[in-house]
Amino acid sequence: MHRHGYQGRKLHRERDQRRALIKGLADSLIKYESITTTLPKAKETLPYVEKLITKAKKGDLHNRRIIISKLQTLESAHKLIDEIAPKLKTRNSGYLRINKLQSRRGDNSEMASISFVDDIKGKVSESKEEPAQKASAKKSAEGAKNKPVSQTKTSVAKKTSSKETK
């Protein structure tokens, strides 16, 4: 029998069990932001979660409902959409990485850990950071506008004279 056109790994499970396994691994990955599993399971989970992240970045109602149906818990779906996706807005793809670990001691199976490429715990959303920078820039610009002309000229003269003395 030929294997042409067959995609994916069976993981020694029937279809429904396999789908539930991948759904559970994806749920745990979003909840804990890093998981350790066998290498074949990690390779199957990676594209599943990356597609969910791409949908979560859009954030509309239709994609939110799709994500809720693809994950086991409602909390992990909301965490993906509300917390994780905004932190990954700058990336187009490649949100996750697989790191190979040592083989498992009992049965010598290859182990791997899946984690996010960016550190999403410590990273602050850029959209929150930019308004603060813009506000401080506006204040400094307004301060320069409100100063009398004589003060700004003297400060410029002091700066040029200090450069000449050096």
MARBA-3410 file (N, C-alpha, C, O; in Angstrom, 1 decimal):
166
0.8,-1.2,0.0,0.0,0.0,0.0,0.9,1.2,0.0,1.9,1.3,0.7 ~ 0.5,2.2,-0.7,1.3,3.5,-0.8,0.9,4.5,0.2,-0.2,4.4,0.8 ~ 1.8,5.4,0.5,1.5,6.5,1.5,1.3,7.8,0.8,1.4,8.9,1.5 ~ 1.0,7.9,-0.5,0.9,9.2,-1.1,-0.4,9.9,-0.7,-1.5,9.3,-0.6 ~ -0.2,11.2,-0.3,-1.4,12.0,0.1,-1.7,11.9,1.5,-2.6,12.6,2.0
-1.1,11.0,2.3,-1.4,10.9,3.7,-0.6,11.9,4.5,0.7,11.9,4.3 ~ -1.2,12.7,5.3,-0.5,13.8,6.0,-0.7,13.6,7.5,-1.8,13.1,7.9 ~ 0.2,14.0,8.3,0.1,14.0,9.7,0.5,12.6,10.3,0.7,11.7,9.6 ~ 0.6,12.7,11.6,1.0,11.5,12.4,-0.2,10.9,13.1,-1.1,11.6,13.5 ~ -0.3,9.6,13.2,-1.4,8.9,13.8,-1.3,8.9,15.3,-2.3,8.8,16.0
0.0,8.9,15.8,0.2,8.9,17.2,-0.4,7.7,18.0,-0.7,7.7,19.1 ~ -0.6,6.5,17.3,-1.2,5.3,17.8,-2.5,5.5,18.4,-2.9,4.9,19.4 ~ -3.3,6.4,17.8,-4.7,6.7,18.3,-5.6,6.8,17.2,-5.3,7.0,16.0 ~ -6.9,6.6,17.5,-8.0,6.8,16.5,-8.2,8.3,16.4,-7.7,9.1,17.1 ~ -9.0,8.6,15.3,-9.1,10.0,14.9,-9.6,10.9,16.1,-9.1,12.0,16.3
-10.7,10.5,16.8,-11.3,11.3,17.8,-10.3,11.5,19.0,-10.2,12.6,19.6 ~ -9.6,10.4,19.4,-8.6,10.5,20.4,-7.5,11.4,20.1,-7.0,12.2,20.9 ~ -7.0,11.3,18.8,-5.9,12.1,18.3,-6.3,13.6,18.4,-5.5,14.5,18.8 ~ -7.5,13.9,17.9,-8.0,15.3,17.9,-8.1,15.9,19.4,-7.7,17.0,19.6 ~ -8.6,15.0,20.3,-8.7,15.4,21.7,-7.3,15.6,22.3,-7.1,16.6,23.1
-6.3,14.8,21.9,-5.0,15.0,22.4,-4.3,16.3,22.0,-3.8,17.0,22.8 ~ -4.5,16.6,20.7,-3.9,17.8,20.1,-4.6,19.0,20.8,-3.9,20.0,21.1 ~ -5.9,19.0,20.9,-6.7,20.0,21.6,-6.2,20.3,23.0,-6.1,21.4,23.4 ~ -6.0,19.2,23.7,-5.5,19.3,25.1,-4.1,19.8,25.2,-3.8,20.7,26.1 ~ -3.2,19.4,24.3,-1.8,19.9,24.3,-1.8,21.4,23.9,-1.1,22.2,24.5
-2.7,21.8,23.0,-2.8,23.3,22.6,-3.3,24.1,23.8,-2.8,25.2,24.1 ~ -4.3,23.5,24.5,-4.8,24.2,25.7,-3.8,24.4,26.8,-3.7,25.5,27.3 ~ -3.0,23.4,27.0,-2.0,23.4,28.0,-0.9,24.4,27.6,-0.3,25.1,28.5 ~ -0.5,24.4,26.4,0.5,25.3,25.9,0.1,26.8,26.1,0.9,27.6,26.5 ~ -1.1,27.1,25.8,-1.6,28.5,26.0,-1.7,28.8,27.5,-1.4,29.9,27.9
-2.2,27.9,28.2,-2.3,28.1,29.7,-1.0,28.3,30.4,-0.8,29.2,31.2 ~ 0.0,27.4,30.1,1.3,27.4,30.8,2.4,28.1,30.0,3.5,28.3,30.6 ~ 2.2,28.4,28.8,3.1,29.1,27.9,4.3,28.3,27.5,5.2,28.8,26.8 ~ 4.4,27.1,28.0,5.5,26.1,27.6,5.1,24.8,28.2,4.7,24.6,29.3 ~ 5.3,23.7,27.3,5.0,22.4,27.8,6.1,21.4,27.3,6.8,21.7,26.3
6.2,20.3,27.9,7.2,19.3,27.5,6.4,18.0,27.2,5.5,17.6,27.9 ~ 6.7,17.5,26.0,5.9,16.3,25.5,6.9,15.6,24.5,8.1,15.9,24.4 ~ 6.4,14.5,23.9,7.2,13.8,23.0,7.4,14.6,21.7,6.5,15.4,21.3 ~ 8.4,14.3,20.9,8.7,15.1,19.7,7.6,15.0,18.7,7.2,16.0,18.1 ~ 7.1,13.8,18.4,6.0,13.7,17.4,4.8,14.5,17.8,4.1,15.1,16.9
4.4,14.5,19.1,3.3,15.2,19.5,3.5,16.7,19.4,2.6,17.5,19.1 ~ 4.7,17.1,19.7,5.1,18.5,19.6,5.0,19.0,18.2,4.6,20.1,17.9 ~ 5.5,18.2,17.2,5.4,18.5,15.8,4.0,18.6,15.3,3.8,19.4,14.3 ~ 3.1,17.9,15.8,1.7,17.9,15.4,1.0,19.1,16.1,0.1,19.7,15.5 ~ 1.4,19.5,17.3,0.7,20.6,18.0,1.1,21.9,17.5,0.3,22.9,17.5
2.4,22.1,17.0,2.9,23.4,16.6,2.1,24.1,15.5,1.7,25.2,15.7 ~ 1.8,23.4,14.4,1.0,24.1,13.4,-0.5,24.4,13.8,-1.1,25.4,13.4 ~ -1.0,23.5,14.7,-2.4,23.7,15.2,-2.5,25.0,16.0,-3.4,25.8,15.8 ~ -1.5,25.2,16.9,-1.5,26.4,17.7,-1.2,27.7,16.9,-1.7,28.7,17.2 ~ -0.2,27.5,16.0,0.1,28.7,15.2,-1.0,29.2,14.4,-1.2,30.4,14.2
-1.8,28.3,13.8,-3.0,28.8,13.1,-4.0,29.5,14.0,-4.7,30.4,13.6 ~ -4.1,29.0,15.3,-5.0,29.6,16.2,-4.5,31.0,16.6,-5.3,31.9,16.8 ~ -3.2,31.2,16.7,-2.7,32.5,17.1,-2.9,33.5,15.9,-3.3,34.6,16.2 ~ -2.8,33.0,14.7,-3.1,33.9,13.5,-4.5,34.3,13.5,-4.8,35.5,13.2 ~ -5.4,33.4,13.9,-6.8,33.8,14.0,-7.1,34.8,15.2,-7.9,35.7,15.1
-6.4,34.5,16.3,-6.5,35.4,17.4,-6.1,36.8,17.2,-6.6,37.7,17.8 ~ -5.1,37.0,16.3,-4.6,38.3,16.0,-5.6,39.2,15.3,-5.6,40.4,15.5 ~ -6.5,38.5,14.6,-7.6,39.3,13.9,-8.6,39.7,15.0,-9.1,40.9,15.0 ~ -8.9,38.8,15.9,-9.7,39.2,17.1,-11.2,39.5,16.9,-11.8,39.9,17.8 ~ -11.8,39.3,15.7,-13.2,39.5,15.5,-14.0,38.4,16.1,-13.5,37.4,16.5
-15.3,38.6,16.1,-16.2,37.6,16.7,-16.2,36.2,16.1,-16.1,35.2,16.8 ~ -16.1,36.2,14.8,-16.1,34.9,14.1,-14.9,34.1,14.4,-15.0,32.9,14.7 ~ -13.7,34.8,14.4,-12.4,34.1,14.8,-12.4,33.7,16.2,-11.9,32.6,16.6 ~ -13.0,34.5,17.1,-13.1,34.2,18.5,-13.9,32.9,18.7,-13.5,32.1,19.5 ~ -15.0,32.8,18.0,-15.8,31.6,18.1,-15.1,30.3,17.6,-15.2,29.2,18.2
-14.4,30.5,16.5,-13.6,29.4,16.0,-12.5,28.9,17.0,-12.4,27.7,17.3 ~ -11.8,29.9,17.6,-10.8,29.5,18.6,-11.4,28.8,19.8,-10.9,27.9,20.3 ~ -12.6,29.3,20.3,-13.2,28.7,21.4,-13.6,27.2,21.1,-13.5,26.4,22.0 ~ -14.0,27.0,19.9,-14.3,25.6,19.5,-13.1,24.7,19.4,-13.2,23.5,19.5 ~ -11.9,25.3,19.1,-10.7,24.5,18.9,-9.9,24.3,20.1,-9.0,23.5,20.1
-10.3,24.9,21.3,-9.6,24.7,22.5,-10.6,24.1,23.5,-11.8,24.2,23.4 ~ -10.0,23.5,24.6,-10.8,22.8,25.5,-11.5,23.7,26.5,-12.7,23.5,26.9 ~ -10.8,24.7,27.0,-11.4,25.6,28.0,-11.6,27.0,27.4,-10.9,27.5,26.6 ~ -12.6,27.7,28.0,-13.0,29.0,27.6,-11.9,30.0,28.1,-11.6,31.0,27.4 ~ -11.3,29.7,29.2,-10.3,30.6,29.8,-9.1,30.7,28.9,-8.5,31.8,28.7
-8.6,29.6,28.4,-7.4,29.6,27.5,-7.7,30.3,26.2,-6.8,30.9,25.6 ~ -9.0,30.2,25.7,-9.3,30.9,24.5,-9.3,32.4,24.7,-8.7,33.1,23.8 ~ -9.8,32.8,25.8,-9.8,34.3,26.1,-8.4,34.8,26.4,-8.0,35.9,26.0 ~ -7.6,33.9,27.0,-6.2,34.3,27.3,-5.4,34.5,25.9,-4.6,35.4,25.8 ~ -5.7,33.6,25.0,-5.0,33.6,23.7,-5.4,34.9,23.0,-4.5,35.6,22.4
-6.6,35.2,23.0,-7.1,36.4,22.2,-6.8,37.7,22.9,-6.3,38.6,22.2 ~ -7.0,37.8,24.2,-6.8,39.1,24.9,-5.4,39.4,25.4,-5.0,40.5,25.5 ~ -4.6,38.3,25.7,-3.3,38.6,26.3,-2.2,38.2,25.3,-1.2,39.0,25.1 ~ -2.2,37.0,24.7,-1.1,36.6,24.0,-1.0,37.2,22.6,0.0,37.6,22.1 ~ -2.1,37.2,21.9,-2.2,37.7,20.5,-1.7,39.2,20.4,-1.0,39.5,19.4
-2.1,40.1,21.3,-1.6,41.5,21.1,-0.1,41.6,21.3,0.5,42.5,20.7 ~ 0.5,40.7,22.0,1.9,40.7,22.2,2.7,40.2,21.0,3.9,40.4,20.9 ~ 2.0,39.5,20.2,2.6,38.9,19.0,2.2,39.6,17.7,2.4,39.1,16.6 ~ 1.6,40.8,17.8,1.1,41.5,16.6,2.3,41.8,15.6,2.0,41.9,14.4 ~ 3.5,42.0,16.1,4.6,42.4,15.2,5.0,41.3,14.4,5.7,41.5,13.3
4.8,40.0,14.8,5.2,38.8,14.1,4.2,38.4,13.0,3.0,38.5,13.3 ~ 4.7,38.0,11.9,3.8,37.4,10.9,3.5,35.9,11.0,2.4,35.5,10.8 ~ 4.6,35.2,11.5,4.4,33.8,11.7,5.6,33.3,12.6,6.4,34.2,13.0 ~ 5.7,32.1,12.8,6.8,31.5,13.6,6.7,32.0,15.1,7.6,32.5,15.7 ~ 5.5,31.8,15.7,5.3,32.2,17.1,5.9,31.2,18.1,6.1,31.6,19.2
6.0,30.0,17.7,6.4,28.9,18.6,7.8,28.3,18.2,8.2,28.4,17.0 ~ 8.4,27.7,19.1,9.7,26.9,18.8,9.6,25.6,19.5,9.0,25.5,20.6 ~ 10.3,24.6,18.9,10.4,23.3,19.5,11.9,23.1,19.9,12.8,23.3,19.0 ~ 12.2,22.8,21.2,13.5,22.5,21.6,13.6,21.0,21.9,12.8,20.5,22.7 ~ 14.5,20.3,21.3,14.7,18.9,21.6,15.4,18.8,23.0,16.3,19.5,23.3
14.9,17.8,23.8,15.4,17.5,25.1,16.0,16.1,25.1,16.1,15.5,24.0 ~ 16.5,15.7,26.2,17.1,14.3,26.3,16.0,13.3,26.2,14.8,13.6,26.5 ~ 16.3,12.1,25.8,15.4,11.0,25.6,14.8,10.7,27.0,15.5,10.8,28.0 ~ 13.5,10.2,27.0,12.9,9.8,28.3,13.6,8.5,28.8,13.9,7.6,28.0 ~ 13.8,8.5,30.1,14.5,7.4,30.7,13.8,6.0,30.5,14.5,5.0,30.3
12.5,6.0,30.7,11.8,4.7,30.7,11.7,4.0,29.4,12.1,2.8,29.3 ~ 11.4,4.7,28.3,11.2,4.1,27.0,12.1,4.7,25.9,11.9,4.3,24.7 ~ 13.0,5.6,26.3,13.9,6.2,25.3,13.2,7.0,24.2,13.8,7.1,23.1 ~ 12.0,7.5,24.5,11.4,8.3,23.4,11.9,9.7,23.4,12.3,10.2,24.4 ~ 12.0,10.3,22.2,12.5,11.6,22.1,11.6,12.6,22.7,10.4,12.6,22.4
12.1,13.5,23.5,11.3,14.5,24.2,11.6,15.9,23.6,12.7,16.1,23.1 ~ 10.6,16.8,23.8,10.8,18.1,23.3,9.9,19.1,24.1,8.9,18.7,24.7 ~ 10.3,20.3,24.1,9.5,21.3,24.8,9.1,22.4,23.7,9.8,22.7,22.8 ~ 7.8,22.8,23.8,7.3,23.8,22.9,7.1,25.1,23.8,6.6,25.0,24.9 ~ 7.6,26.2,23.2,7.4,27.5,23.9,7.3,28.6,22.9,7.5,28.4,21.7
6.8,29.7,23.4,6.7,30.9,22.5,8.1,31.5,22.2,9.0,31.4,23.1 ~ 8.3,32.0,21.0,9.6,32.5,20.6,9.8,33.8,21.4,10.9,34.0,21.9 ~ 8.9,34.7,21.5,9.0,35.9,22.3,8.6,35.6,23.7,7.8,34.8,24.0 ~ 9.3,36.3,24.6,8.9,36.2,26.0,7.7,37.0,26.3,7.7,38.2,26.3 ~ 6.5,36.3,26.4,5.3,37.0,26.5,4.9,37.4,27.9,4.0,38.1,28.2
5.7,36.9,28.9,5.4,37.2,30.3,5.9,38.7,30.6,5.1,39.5,31.1 ~ 7.1,39.0,30.1,7.7,40.3,30.5,7.4,41.3,29.4,7.7,42.5,29.7 ~ 7.0,40.9,28.3,6.8,41.9,27.2,5.6,42.7,27.4,4.5,42.2,27.7 ~ 5.7,44.1,27.2,4.6,45.0,27.3,4.1,45.3,25.9,4.9,45.4,25.0 ~ 2.8,45.4,25.7,2.3,45.7,24.4,2.7,47.0,23.9,2.8,48.0,24.7
3.1,47.1,22.7,3.7,48.3,22.1,2.6,49.4,22.0,2.9,50.6,22.1 ~ 1.4,49.0,21.8,0.3,50.0,21.7,0.1,50.7,23.0,-0.3,51.9,23.0 ~ 0.4,50.1,24.2,0.3,50.8,25.4,1.6,51.7,25.7,1.5,52.7,26.3 ~ 2.7,51.3,25.1,3.9,52.0,25.4,4.0,53.2,24.5,4.5,54.3,25.0 ~ 3.5,53.2,23.3,3.6,54.4,22.4,2.9,55.6,22.9,3.4,56.7,22.8
1.6,55.5,23.4,1.0,56.7,23.8,1.7,57.5,24.9,1.7,58.7,25.0 ~ 2.4,56.7,25.8,3.1,57.4,26.9,4.3,58.2,26.3,4.6,59.3,26.8 ~ 5.0,57.6,25.3,6.1,58.3,24.7,5.6,59.5,23.9,6.2,60.5,24.0 ~ 4.5,59.4,23.3,3.9,60.5,22.5,3.5,61.6,23.5,3.7,62.8,23.1 ~ 2.9,61.3,24.6,2.5,62.3,25.6,3.7,63.0,26.1,3.6,64.3,26.3
4.8,62.3,26.5,6.0,63.0,27.0,6.6,63.9,25.9,7.1,65.0,26.2 ~ 6.6,63.5,24.6,7.1,64.3,23.6,6.3,65.5,23.3,6.8,66.6,23.1 ~ 4.9,65.4,23.5,4.1,66.6,23.3,4.3,67.6,24.4,4.3,68.8,24.2 ~ 4.5,67.1,25.7,4.8,68.0,26.8,6.0,68.8,26.6,6.1,70.0,26.8 ~ 7.1,68.1,26.1,8.4,68.8,25.9,8.2,69.8,24.8,8.8,70.9,24.8
7.5,69.5,23.8,7.2,70.4,22.6,6.4,71.6,23.1,6.7,72.7,22.7 ~ 5.4,71.4,23.9,4.6,72.5,24.4,5.4,73.4,25.3,5.2,74.6,25.3 ~ 6.3,72.7,26.1,7.1,73.5,27.0,8.0,74.5,26.2,8.3,75.6,26.7 ~ 8.6,74.0,25.1,9.4,74.8,24.3,8.6,75.9,23.6,9.2,77.0,23.4 ~ 7.4,75.7,23.3,6.5,76.7,22.7,6.2,77.8,23.7,6.1,79.0,23.3
6.0,77.4,24.9,5.5,78.4,25.9,6.6,79.2,26.5,6.4,80.3,27.1 ~ 7.9,78.9,26.3,9.0,79.7,26.8,9.1,80.9,26.0,8.9,80.9,24.8 ~ 9.5,82.0,26.7,9.8,83.2,25.9,10.9,83.1,25.0,11.8,82.2,25.2 ~ 11.0,83.8,23.9,12.0,83.7,22.9,13.4,84.0,23.5,14.3,83.4,23.1 ~ 13.5,84.9,24.4,14.8,85.3,25.0,15.4,84.1,25.8,16.6,84.0,25.7
14.5,83.3,26.4,15.1,82.2,27.2,15.6,81.1,26.2,16.7,80.5,26.5 ~ 14.9,80.8,25.2,15.4,79.8,24.2,16.7,80.2,23.6,17.5,79.4,23.3 ~ 16.8,81.5,23.2,18.0,82.0,22.6,19.2,81.9,23.5,20.3,81.5,23.1 ~ 19.0,82.2,24.8,20.1,82.2,25.7,20.6,80.8,26.0,21.8,80.5,26.1 ~ 19.6,79.8,26.0,20.0,78.4,26.2,20.8,77.9,25.0,21.7,77.1,25.2
20.4,78.3,23.8,21.1,77.9,22.6,22.5,78.5,22.6,23.5,77.9,22.2 ~ 22.6,79.8,23.1,23.9,80.5,23.1,24.8,79.8,24.1,26.0,79.6,23.9 ~ 24.3,79.3,25.3,25.1,78.6,26.3,25.6,77.3,25.7,26.8,77.0,26.0 ~ 24.8,76.6,25.0,25.2,75.3,24.4,26.3,75.5,23.4,27.3,74.7,23.4 ~ 26.2,76.5,22.6,27.2,76.7,21.6,28.5,77.2,22.2,29.6,76.9,21.7
28.4,78.0,23.3,29.7,78.5,23.9,30.4,77.4,24.7,31.6,77.3,24.7 ~ 29.6,76.4,25.2,30.2,75.3,25.9,30.9,74.3,24.9,31.9,73.7,25.2 ~ 30.4,74.2,23.7,31.0,73.4,22.7,32.3,74.1,22.2,33.3,73.4,21.9 ~ 32.3,75.4,22.1,33.5,76.1,21.7,34.6,76.0,22.7,35.8,76.0,22.3 ~ 34.3,75.9,24.0,35.4,75.9,25.0,36.0,74.5,25.0,37.2,74.4,25.4
35.3,73.5,24.6,35.9,72.1,24.6,36.8,72.0,23.5,37.4,71.0,23.3
END
